[in-house]
């Protein structure tokens, strides 16, 4: 079984209560962990506690704007596509999807 390549910059859309939010999600893996950022119009959030399990990514981001909140996220990479969910406290689950830049 070949190793799934999760690294890259993904052009993403997150379905939020404030409408669709575009961002660039960057993944830089190192074995079973990864770091990166999710950069959008409201600023850039650093990936914390990023984990890689095959093609599954899990991570946390600490949002400060428009309000302080810890976001827990997970996503699956298939080919050049990424899809997952970001849990945003009382706002519930927000769908994330995107395509890797080539």
Residue, then its C-alpha position, 0 to 999 in steps of 0.5 A: x500500500x502506497x503512502x497517501x500524500x497529504x502535503x500541499x496548499x488547498x483552496x478551501x470553502x468552509x460552510x459557516x453561519x456567516x456564509x461560505x468562507x474561502x481559505x487556503x489550508x496548508x499541510x506540511x506533514x512529518x510522519x504522523x504529525x503535521x503543521x500548517x495554517x488556514x488563511x482566509x479573509x479574517x486572518x490566518x489560524x495556525x494548526x495545533x496538534x495536527x495528526x496524520x493517520x493514512x489519509x485522515x487529518x485531525x487538528x485544532x485551531x484557536x480562533x480569535x476573530x470574530x470571537x475567541x473559540x477553539x475549532x476541532x477539525x478532521x478531514x480526509x484527503x483523496x487524490x487532490x481533494x480534501x473534505x471534512x468537518x470543523x466543530x465550532x463550539x455552539x455553532x456546531x459542525x461546519x463542512x470543509x471542502x477543497x482542492x489541492x493547488x498544483 
